[in-house]
Amino acid sequence: MEENEARRVTDRLREQGVDAAMERAGIYQFGVRVSLPDGRQAIWDSDGTAGLEAQVMRDGMLVGFVPSIPGWTGDPNSHSLA
């Protein structure tokens, strides 16, 4: 995900009341981090691949993986975002 797209997705989620933040995973690698109950975090699309997937982390450890996000259209301005 490009930086501007990650920023737009993060802003859109925040508008809908989601605790979201832009994730900087590396040089020119960006994603979206969402805080979940019980201390987990879902980190979307920070690996630089074309698809949109989520890694679910707790205390820095991978505790889940979602290979595709249902409803994702590829458009960060889409109403199906959250």
C-alpha angles and dihedrals in degrees: 000000000000119000096250092049091050089050092050093048091048092049092048092051091048090052087059093050098259118143095237133157135179111258119215103201098172143317106334091350116119137168142156125268120202122188113229131195119281095031098294124135129203113213114196126203101341096137099076097243123134096245128075113240135152133228114203112212134186120185090345093306125115108244100164146006131206109198094200135012112237112235096016108144097179090249113111089201092056119118089227089071097100 
